[in-house]
């Protein structure tokens, strides 16, 4: 018959982390401000997950669009996410499986007990008002934890405690989501177009800045796939406008993501070419001409305006030292009706760089025209 270790109860008074979050923020105005922006519990979640917030760019009109710069663990590389997406990832991280030791030493140190319970659960417990009182291990029963639930005490399995904390974290994530993730007001599109025509990019973001998250989810559902081509085209147009708004407010990475989502929505719509043109424009603004070239050429294939696309494509070719190709784009743009002043300025700069050989070629082309 196998030996069974006797059941033993271990006091957790030196293990638990009661009040750790409040102590961390004592006397720190920046900590308080950060808690107001992220939410106290999500700031606590970020600390538990090893996320160090470097800076926050607040978007008053669309809080979920607030940009958060951060590092993870011991990494030095900085990441950036909108607040809504950061919250979602924090919930996913804290609800994932956490490897913990299966056995305790005979004389465990506080660090051994914390590892056995799970460091994240030791920190999460006081966040949700749970006080860890005693751990019981050994015998033929699973590990049990005596917990003070705020006036009432209960002994529950350690695995159940972890599941309970996972559920509390998920509830926090649900509480900050929009009540209806697919509630999109299409009447906002004409207003966003009007704001864009006035270069009111903040107005565009205020009107439709909350759409990318819900539309990304909707795209993958049967409901999204069953939308009419007209509705899909309108949604794609809105995302293209929003992407341009982010370009004009300096949020280039986010602009690229929004426009690529727009392309997914508008692949079969008549405005697909315009979406590729907008994404190419975003690449050009970021001084990424090599990437922009393919996007502009795709835009032309899908029917985008040659008068709009070709001058931008010419800039990309010029930036890649493909001056003859750039000249060809400018001549085609003139035939398509592009503004003469813009074309003349580009042509003059290119002609100077190409020198006398181009003058002879240009003269020959004019004689053949």
C-alpha positions as CSV (number, residue, x, y, z in Angstrom):
1,X,0.0,0.0,0.0
2,X,1.4,3.5,-1.0
3,X,2.3,5.9,1.7
4,X,0.0,8.9,1.8
5,X,1.4,12.1,3.3
6,X,-0.6,13.5,6.2
7,X,-2.9,16.4,5.6
8,X,-1.3,19.7,6.8
9,X,-2.6,23.3,7.0
10,X,-0.3,26.2,6.2
11,X,-1.0,29.7,7.4
12,X,-0.8,32.2,4.4
13,X,-0.4,35.4,6.5
14,X,3.1,35.9,5.2
15,X,2.2,34.9,1.6
16,X,-0.8,37.0,0.6
17,X,-0.4,40.4,-0.9
18,X,-3.2,42.4,0.7
19,X,-3.2,46.0,-0.3
20,X,-0.3,45.7,-2.7
21,X,-1.9,47.9,-5.4
22,X,-2.8,50.7,-3.1
23,X,0.7,50.7,-1.6
24,X,2.2,50.8,-5.1
25,X,0.4,54.0,-5.9
26,X,0.9,55.9,-2.6
27,X,2.2,59.4,-3.2
28,X,2.4,59.0,-7.0
29,X,0.1,61.5,-8.9
30,X,1.2,59.9,-12.2
31,X,0.0,56.5,-10.9
32,X,-3.3,57.9,-10.0
33,X,-3.7,59.6,-13.4
34,X,-2.8,56.3,-15.1
35,X,-5.4,54.4,-13.1
36,X,-8.0,57.0,-14.2
37,X,-7.2,56.4,-17.9
38,X,-6.8,52.6,-17.9
39,X,-9.1,51.8,-15.0
40,X,-7.7,50.8,-11.6
41,X,-8.2,47.1,-12.2
42,X,-6.7,47.1,-15.7
43,X,-3.7,49.0,-14.4
44,X,-3.4,46.2,-11.8
45,X,-3.8,43.6,-14.5
46,X,-1.0,45.2,-16.5
47,X,1.4,45.1,-13.6
48,X,0.5,41.5,-12.9
49,X,1.1,40.6,-16.5
50,X,4.5,42.3,-16.5
51,X,3.4,45.2,-18.7
52,X,5.2,48.5,-18.0
53,X,3.3,51.6,-19.3
54,X,5.7,54.1,-20.9
55,X,3.2,56.7,-22.1
56,X,-0.4,57.3,-23.0
57,X,-1.9,59.4,-25.7
58,X,-5.4,60.1,-24.6
59,X,-8.3,60.3,-27.0
60,X,-11.2,62.0,-25.2
61,X,-13.7,61.5,-27.9
62,X,-13.1,57.7,-28.2
63,X,-11.5,56.4,-25.0
64,X,-10.9,52.9,-26.5
65,X,-8.8,54.6,-29.2
66,X,-6.4,56.0,-26.5
67,X,-2.9,54.8,-27.5
68,X,-0.7,53.1,-24.9
69,X,3.0,52.6,-25.3
70,X,4.5,49.9,-23.2
71,X,7.2,47.2,-22.8
72,X,6.7,43.6,-21.6
73,X,8.8,41.8,-19.0
74,X,12.5,42.4,-19.4
75,X,12.1,43.5,-23.1
76,X,13.4,46.9,-24.1
77,X,11.3,47.0,-27.3
78,X,8.4,49.3,-27.0
79,X,4.9,48.3,-28.3
80,X,1.8,50.4,-29.0
81,X,-1.8,49.4,-28.8
82,X,-5.1,51.1,-28.5
83,X,-6.5,50.9,-25.0
84,X,-9.4,48.6,-26.0
85,X,-7.1,46.1,-27.6
86,X,-4.6,46.2,-24.7
87,X,-7.4,45.5,-22.3
88,X,-8.5,42.5,-24.4
89,X,-5.0,41.1,-24.4
90,X,-4.5,41.6,-20.7
91,X,-7.7,39.6,-20.0
92,X,-6.5,36.8,-22.4
93,X,-3.1,36.7,-20.7
94,X,-4.4,36.5,-17.2
95,X,-7.0,33.9,-18.1
96,X,-4.4,31.6,-19.8
97,X,-3.0,28.6,-18.1
98,X,-0.2,29.4,-15.6
99,X,2.3,26.7,-14.9
100,X,2.7,26.1,-11.1
101,X,4.6,23.5,-9.1
102,X,2.6,20.4,-8.2
103,X,4.3,19.7,-4.9
104,X,5.5,21.7,-1.9
105,X,8.7,21.3,-0.1
106,X,8.4,19.8,3.4
107,X,9.2,23.2,4.9
108,X,8.1,25.7,2.3
109,X,9.3,29.3,2.2
110,X,6.8,32.1,1.4
111,X,8.2,32.1,-2.1
112,X,7.5,28.4,-2.5
113,X,3.9,28.9,-1.3
114,X,3.4,31.8,-3.7
115,X,4.7,29.8,-6.6
116,X,2.4,26.8,-5.6
117,X,-0.6,29.1,-5.4
118,X,0.4,30.9,-8.5
119,X,2.0,34.4,-8.3
120,X,-0.7,36.0,-10.4
121,X,-3.5,34.5,-8.2
122,X,-1.8,35.8,-5.1
123,X,-1.9,39.3,-6.6
124,X,-5.4,39.0,-8.2
125,X,-7.1,37.8,-5.0
126,X,-6.9,41.2,-3.1
127,X,-7.9,43.0,-6.3
128,X,-11.3,41.2,-6.1
129,X,-11.6,41.4,-2.3
130,X,-10.5,37.8,-1.5
131,X,-8.2,37.2,1.4
132,X,-6.2,34.0,1.4
133,X,-6.1,32.6,4.9
134,X,-4.8,29.0,4.8
135,X,-3.6,26.3,2.4
136,X,-4.3,22.6,3.1
137,X,-2.3,20.0,1.2
138,X,-1.5,16.3,1.5
139,X,-3.6,13.3,2.1
140,X,-5.8,12.1,-0.7
141,X,-7.6,15.4,-1.1
142,X,-6.7,18.1,-3.7
143,X,-5.1,21.3,-2.4
144,X,-7.7,23.5,-0.7
145,X,-7.6,27.2,0.2
146,X,-9.5,28.8,3.0
147,X,-10.7,32.2,1.7
148,X,-12.3,35.1,3.4
149,X,-14.8,36.4,0.9
150,X,-15.5,39.6,2.8
151,X,-17.3,38.5,6.0
152,X,-17.8,34.9,5.1
153,X,-15.2,32.2,5.0
154,X,-15.1,29.2,2.6
155,X,-12.7,26.4,1.8
156,X,-12.4,25.8,-1.9
157,X,-10.1,23.8,-4.2
158,X,-7.1,25.7,-5.5
159,X,-8.1,24.9,-9.0
160,X,-11.6,26.3,-8.3
161,X,-10.0,29.5,-6.9
162,X,-8.1,30.0,-10.0
163,X,-11.2,29.5,-12.2
164,X,-13.1,31.9,-10.0
165,X,-10.4,34.6,-10.5
166,X,-10.3,33.9,-14.3
167,X,-14.1,34.5,-14.4
168,X,-13.7,37.8,-12.4
169,X,-11.1,39.0,-14.9
170,X,-13.3,38.1,-17.8
171,X,-16.2,40.0,-16.3
172,X,-14.0,43.0,-16.1
173,X,-13.3,42.6,-19.8
174,X,-17.0,42.3,-20.6
175,X,-17.8,45.4,-18.5
176,X,-15.8,47.7,-20.7
177,X,-17.0,46.3,-24.0
178,X,-19.7,48.1,-26.0
179,X,-23.2,46.6,-25.1
180,X,-23.6,45.6,-28.8
181,X,-20.3,44.9,-30.5
182,X,-22.0,45.0,-34.0
183,X,-24.0,48.2,-33.5
184,X,-22.8,50.3,-36.4
185,X,-24.7,53.5,-37.3
186,X,-24.3,53.8,-41.1
187,X,-25.8,57.3,-41.0
188,X,-22.5,58.4,-39.5
189,X,-20.7,57.8,-42.9
190,X,-22.1,60.9,-44.7
191,X,-21.2,63.0,-41.6
192,X,-17.7,61.5,-41.6
193,X,-17.3,62.2,-45.3
194,X,-18.3,65.8,-44.7
195,X,-15.8,66.1,-41.8
196,X,-13.1,64.7,-44.1
197,X,-13.9,67.2,-46.8
198,X,-13.3,69.9,-44.3
199,X,-10.1,68.3,-43.1
200,X,-11.7,67.8,-39.7
201,X,-9.8,64.6,-39.0
202,X,-10.6,64.7,-35.2
203,X,-14.3,64.8,-36.2
204,X,-13.9,61.8,-38.4
205,X,-12.3,59.8,-35.6
206,X,-15.0,61.0,-33.1
207,X,-17.7,59.7,-35.5
208,X,-16.3,56.3,-36.5
209,X,-13.2,55.8,-34.5
210,X,-14.8,53.0,-32.5
211,X,-15.7,50.9,-35.6
212,X,-12.6,48.9,-36.4
213,X,-12.9,46.5,-33.4
214,X,-16.6,45.6,-34.0
215,X,-16.1,45.4,-37.8
216,X,-13.1,43.1,-37.4
217,X,-15.3,40.7,-35.3
218,X,-18.3,41.1,-37.7
219,X,-16.2,40.3,-40.7
220,X,-15.7,36.8,-39.4
221,X,-19.3,36.0,-38.7
222,X,-22.1,34.7,-41.0
223,X,-23.9,37.9,-40.3
224,X,-21.1,39.9,-41.8
225,X,-20.6,37.6,-44.8
226,X,-24.3,38.0,-45.6
227,X,-24.3,41.8,-45.9
228,X,-25.1,43.2,-49.3
229,X,-22.2,44.4,-51.5
230,X,-23.5,47.9,-51.1
231,X,-23.3,47.8,-47.3
232,X,-19.9,46.2,-47.4
233,X,-18.7,48.9,-49.8
234,X,-20.0,51.6,-47.5
235,X,-18.2,50.1,-44.5
236,X,-15.0,49.8,-46.5
237,X,-15.3,53.4,-47.6
238,X,-15.8,54.5,-43.9
239,X,-12.7,52.6,-42.9
240,X,-10.7,54.2,-45.7
241,X,-11.7,57.6,-44.5
242,X,-10.8,56.7,-40.9
243,X,-7.4,55.4,-42.0
244,X,-6.8,58.7,-43.8
245,X,-7.8,60.5,-40.6
246,X,-5.2,58.5,-38.6
247,X,-2.5,59.3,-41.3
248,X,-3.3,63.0,-40.9
249,X,-3.1,62.8,-37.1
250,X,0.2,61.0,-37.2
251,X,-1.1,57.5,-36.1
252,X,0.5,55.7,-39.0
253,X,0.6,52.1,-37.7
254,X,-3.0,52.3,-36.7
255,X,-3.9,53.8,-40.1
256,X,-2.4,50.9,-41.9
257,X,-4.3,48.4,-39.8
258,X,-7.6,50.2,-40.4
259,X,-7.1,50.5,-44.1
260,X,-6.2,46.8,-44.4
261,X,-9.4,46.0,-42.6
262,X,-11.2,48.2,-45.1
263,X,-9.7,46.3,-48.0
264,X,-11.0,43.1,-46.5
265,X,-14.5,44.5,-46.4
266,X,-14.3,46.1,-49.8
267,X,-12.5,43.5,-51.9
268,X,-15.5,43.2,-54.3
269,X,-16.8,46.7,-54.1
270,X,-16.3,49.4,-56.8
271,X,-14.3,51.5,-54.3
272,X,-11.6,48.8,-53.7
273,X,-9.1,50.8,-55.9
274,X,-9.6,53.9,-53.7
275,X,-8.8,51.8,-50.6
276,X,-5.5,50.6,-52.1
277,X,-4.8,54.2,-53.1
278,X,-5.4,55.4,-49.5
279,X,-3.1,52.6,-48.1
280,X,-0.4,53.5,-50.6
281,X,-0.7,57.1,-49.6
282,X,-0.2,56.1,-46.0
283,X,3.0,54.2,-47.0
284,X,4.2,57.2,-48.9
285,X,3.7,59.5,-45.9
286,X,5.8,57.1,-43.8
287,X,8.5,57.2,-46.5
288,X,8.0,53.6,-47.5
289,X,7.9,54.1,-51.3
290,X,8.8,50.5,-52.1
291,X,5.7,49.2,-50.4
292,X,3.6,52.0,-51.8
293,X,4.4,51.1,-55.4
294,X,2.6,47.7,-55.3
295,X,-0.4,49.3,-53.6
296,X,-0.7,52.1,-56.1
297,X,-0.4,49.7,-59.1
298,X,-3.1,47.5,-57.5
299,X,-5.2,50.6,-57.1
300,X,-4.9,51.4,-60.8
301,X,-5.8,47.8,-61.7
302,X,-9.0,48.1,-59.6
303,X,-10.1,51.3,-61.3
304,X,-8.8,54.0,-59.0
305,X,-8.4,57.5,-60.6
306,X,-5.3,57.7,-62.7
307,X,-5.2,61.5,-62.1
308,X,-4.9,60.8,-58.3
309,X,-2.7,57.7,-58.3
310,X,-0.2,58.3,-61.0
311,X,1.5,61.5,-59.5
312,X,1.9,59.6,-56.2
313,X,3.3,56.6,-58.0
314,X,5.7,58.9,-59.8
315,X,7.0,60.1,-56.4
316,X,7.6,56.5,-55.3
317,X,9.5,55.6,-58.5
318,X,11.6,58.8,-58.0
319,X,12.4,57.9,-54.4
320,X,13.6,54.5,-55.6
321,X,15.8,56.2,-58.3
322,X,13.5,54.9,-61.1
323,X,13.3,58.3,-62.8
324,X,12.4,57.3,-66.3
325,X,9.4,55.3,-64.9
326,X,8.5,58.3,-62.8
327,X,8.5,60.5,-65.9
328,X,6.3,57.9,-67.7
329,X,3.8,58.1,-64.8
330,X,3.7,61.9,-65.0
331,X,3.1,62.0,-68.7
332,X,0.2,59.5,-68.3
333,X,-1.1,61.5,-65.3
334,X,-1.2,64.6,-67.6
335,X,-3.3,62.7,-70.1
336,X,-5.6,61.6,-67.3
337,X,-6.2,65.3,-66.2
338,X,-4.0,65.6,-63.1
339,X,-3.3,69.2,-61.9
340,X,-0.6,70.7,-64.1
341,X,1.3,72.6,-61.4
342,X,2.0,69.4,-59.5
343,X,3.1,67.6,-62.6
344,X,5.3,70.4,-63.8
345,X,7.2,70.7,-60.5
346,X,7.9,66.9,-60.4
347,X,8.9,66.9,-64.1
348,X,11.3,69.8,-63.6
349,X,13.1,68.1,-60.7
350,X,13.3,64.8,-62.6
351,X,14.5,66.4,-65.8
352,X,17.3,68.2,-63.9
353,X,18.4,64.9,-62.4
354,X,18.3,63.0,-65.7
355,X,20.2,65.7,-67.5
356,X,20.9,66.0,-71.3
357,X,19.9,62.4,-72.3
358,X,16.4,63.0,-71.0
359,X,16.1,66.2,-73.0
360,X,16.9,64.4,-76.2
361,X,14.4,61.6,-75.4
362,X,11.7,64.1,-74.4
363,X,12.2,66.0,-77.7
364,X,11.9,62.7,-79.6
365,X,8.7,61.8,-77.7
366,X,7.2,65.2,-78.5
367,X,8.0,64.9,-82.2
368,X,6.2,61.5,-82.2
369,X,3.2,62.7,-80.3
